[in-house]
Amino acid sequence: MKLIYDVESKPKTGQIIVFALQQMLAILAATIAVPVIIGNGLTPAAAMFGAGVGTLVYLAFTKKKSPVFLGSSFAFIGSMSAAFAGAATAQLGMLGIIIGAVAAGLVYVVIATLIGVVGVDWLGKLMPPVVIGPTVAIIGLSLAGNAIGDLQKSDVTDVPAAKYIALICGLVTLAVTMLCSTYGKKMLRLVPFVMGILAGYAVSLIFTLIGNAADIEALKILDLSVFSKVMFPDGNVTAESFFKLPDLVFLEGFKGFGDLTGSYILTILVAYVPVALVVFAEHVADHKNLSSVIGRDLLKEPGLARTLLGDGVGSMAGAFFGGCPNTTYGESVGCVAITGNASTVTIIAAAIGCILFSFVTPFVAFVDSIPACVMGGVCVALYGFIAVSGLKMLKEVDLDDNRNLFTASVIFIAGIGGLSISFGKVTLTEIAAALILGIITNVMLSRKADNSKSEDE
């Protein structure tokens, strides 16, 4: 695609700040969702801090050539829950998620070392466009249900009529995003998500204020109580109502060393290491997708070994501070694709912004208060672009060839159908399962192509 700002481009300072804010808004809703789901003392502010640090580590390893933000990984939610469930104390649980993230990161380091020795040419044969294209597409399509679910969700009430008000707010967000991206002047085209989220937030705020004033439950879309919970947890206005050090995980985790046992470490390794092997497949798919967006093969330059090292070590750093292992975010890739801004300076600024804003309590409260329906409107566009970018990889694939047809078909149906396989506490996600099935299908049917060549000779 045509980029407005290439990877090495340096927009003006004012533009960088706005672009960075857009990246942050695109990824933060999902990033802070993980600590909210896990609980046990993990906080959105710490997750923001960890995501910022992890992204900077990733960019350093990839020589600032891969413009993508790293956020909290949903793949490790089961692993994190297991770490707390098997811990005698909350401090040991926090130490456990740090140990688990280090173990998962080391898996990436080992794989990256092997790839550094043998190269990546084998990967192109194992995962040709007919395999990787549909896999990238289902990354977006598999999230479609989440986007539509959020699009109709009120954060305050479950009154049936509320879903229609939420839908209006979400569609306003989507419409403003699309209009700015398509018809806006250069600057508006580069920040459609900022405009869309602000417009959707404003509409949801108006509905909520009317609902509160008239006591109409269905109009209450935005949870305004988030501000008081985050800024005034004890009901008093203090310095921490505006600036507060995030509850960094290692500060509590290191207190758990006295309770650490060999059996608990084994539990952590079993919970984390297999998931890291599964997420490796998604790492490759994400970077193939980003490569198609920016027009450069990231698996060759800076190289898969470097992207894996960046992802692995960045994940360790993210968990050390925020508790959540990190991963490259499809929302970030979608943001690059829609805006045409691939400048890594923007990603660096967004990472620094995440670290700085994690100390600013009102900003944490604002991000936490963005209604699900508003983010649902944004994600319709983001996830859709991921799906379409995968389909674009199939342009040059001969789908009249049964080998290609079956390979793509298996991946699409397994991925969209939600095929996932669990082995104890380890779950093979639908994306990983579909990719593995696609690879097996392609390899199994490749003999047909080889035989055809022999017959022609």
Phi, psi and omega in degrees: 000163180276123181264140175280319175236122180281178185303318184272357183295151179233094177299169178294156186306313180299320179294318181303318181298315180292317179298320180295319178300321179296314177301318180297315180295327181292326186254341190289326181302317179285323182298317182277350179291325184297308178297329177295319179294316184286319182067221177056033176094353176285142185232153176301320182298318179293322178297320176299313180300312181297320179296320179296314179295315180300321179294318178297320177297314180300314181296327178294316180292327183267013177057034179057036181249358182237100188277079180214146181265143176258127178234180182302131182273126177285340183296334185261010181301315178298321179295318180294319178297321179295325179296318179285323182296325182270002184266143179284333180223162178297323179296320178293323177300319179291322175296322180298319181289334174289313179300317180297318179294322177296317179297316179295319178296324179294330175300315178298319180298317180296314180297318180298321179296317178297317180294324177299333180275314187264349180084186184242004182300325180297331183291324178296326178284324181285326181232072177289175181306327181292340176266311187286327180300302178300327180295316177297319180300318183284343172301317177284315183294326180292341179265358183302318180298322178296316181297314182290325176298315179294325182301333184248021187250131171266139180279353187247319189224156175250020175300130184309320183294339183296331182294332179285324176293318177299320179299320178299313180298317180294319181289327174298316178302311180297315182297314180296320178300312182293317182294318178295319181291328185268316187249351184291158172295176188309312184293318179296323180294336181272345181231046183295329182287324176300313181294318181296314181294318179296320179294314179296320179296317181298316180296316180295325177294318179298312178301317183294317179297319177296317180298319179292319182291319183263001182055048176254107188301321186295337183274352183276094186259321186260129181275093182287344180292344179303320182297316180290324180294320183277317187272328183228063185300329180256010178086358182248148176271118180228179177300326181288349175291343184238323178222130182210137175294127178302151178283078185295134190297321185295335180296323177270323184300320182293345177283350183267002182300328181294338181261001185288132178231163179297320181294325179291320178299319179297320177301317180296314181298318179295326182283329188258315189300312179299325179295322179298322178294323179291316183293338176304319180297320179291328177299315180297315181297317179299318183283332171295318179297310179299324178299318180292329180289316185266355177074027178221143179273099182291340179287345176254325178214111013284351178110146181299325179300317180289319180295323178293316178299316180297317179295316182293309181290323177297324178293319176300312182297317180299318180288326180302319182266317187250350179090341186257123170301145183258163175207157177296136187261129175298327178299323179292317178297317179298323178296318177297317183295315185287321183274339184074018180252102181254015183294123177289342175299323177297317180294319178299315180297322179294320179296315178296320178300318179299318180296311183293315183288344177294342176272343186266103187301316180299324179292317177301318179295319180298312180300318180294335183271349180302121185299147179302324182294326178292314177292331176297319177298319178295317186289337174303316179287314184298310182292326177297319179294324176298314180299315182294322180296327175292318179296326179298332179292343181273358184304320185266005182271134179279098181277001171280344176278122184301328179300312180292320182298313180292320181299310179296319182298315181299316182295314181299312184290319179295319182288310182290326179289346176082033178294119174221147184234132180251135174239092186067239181271358182260130180242127173276109185296164181299327180291312179295319180296316179296319179297314181297317177298321179295319178298314180298316180298314182296317179293318182297323183267357181291340178297331179298316179295319180296318179295322180297320179295319181297318181294322180294327179286000000 
